[in-house]
Amino acid sequence: MQHPDALRWDSRYSDEADWYSLRSPRHLVTSHLNLLPPNGLVLDMAGGTTSTGRYLAAHGWRVMVLDVSLVALQLARKKSNKESLPISFAVLDLMNPWLPASHFDVILNFYFLSRPLWDTYRKALKPGGLLFFETYLSEPGPDPTHYLNTQELRLAFNDWQIFHYLEVERLAPSRKGGQRTRWSAQLVARKPE
Ligand SMILES: C[S@@+](CC[C@H](N)C(=O)[O-])C[C@H]1O[C@@H](n2cnc3c(N)ncnc32)[C@H](O)[C@@H]1O
């Protein structure tokens, strides 16, 4: 039996392969490159076609991408093979996975929310490792389990060195061509040494 999230996302990535493949790396990362050490291991959680992972791999980082969608990872692998980028991929349900302790230099979590993962990130990052996190804030209507409450993300990592926390309203691009404004929370934080 297929995982329901895999079914949903495989169909989105199949229908909109070009749109997903051609996305730019996340600005939250490209605007904080000064915080990153010159090389290391990046984990892109629910990375999809991993535009940011491909950008970092092209700049000397080793990247591992996990996602429930095989279709997304196939698209990403096709692009990264063409550019001979050092990226590895695995298909996995990430709602509450085990990850090795003190293993990653950087973790990326963009537009995917599973709160049990926060404890996992605390363990899986090396001391001094960086977490980049951005996803939607809740608004009336949608299922609140998939959306952050205001200040929730900052409070969850309050004991880390926080370089950036912002709640921003932005135009969210739509696969169907339209645009609408959505609120997101952004965090860049370093695990204590
Ligand atoms: C909005 S996309 C974000 C993709 C990427 N992080 C980015 O910022 O472009 C959400 C991603 O979460 C993945 N996803 C959804 N449910 C998942 C699950 N249970 N386990 C792992 N990945 C999941 C989807 O396949 C999709 O790639």
The ligand as a Gaussian input file, in Angstrom:
#p B3LYP/6-31G(d) Opt

LIG

0 1
 C        6.065000      22.181000       0.235000
 S        7.153000      20.880000      -0.237000
 C        8.714000      21.548000       0.279000
 C        9.858000      20.981000      -0.461000
 C       11.217000      21.601000      -0.139000
 N       11.548000      21.435000       1.268000
 C       11.243000      23.057000      -0.535000
 O       11.338000      23.909000       0.306000
 O       11.136000      23.339000      -1.715000
 C        6.829000      19.656000       1.012000
 C        7.685000      18.412000       0.861000
 O        7.410000      17.546000       1.950000
 C        7.408000      16.224000       1.465000
 N        6.628000      15.400000       2.403000
 C        5.291000      15.469000       2.643000
 N        4.939000      14.565000       3.588000
 C        6.083000      13.901000       3.926000
 C        6.381000      12.841000       4.840000
 N        5.433000      12.261000       5.596000
 N        7.655000      12.419000       4.935000
 C        8.627000      12.977000       4.166000
 N        8.417000      13.983000       3.299000
 C        7.153000      14.443000       3.176000
 C        6.796000      16.334000       0.084000
 O        7.080000      15.248000      -0.745000
 C        7.415000      17.647000      -0.410000
 O        8.618000      17.406000      -1.098000

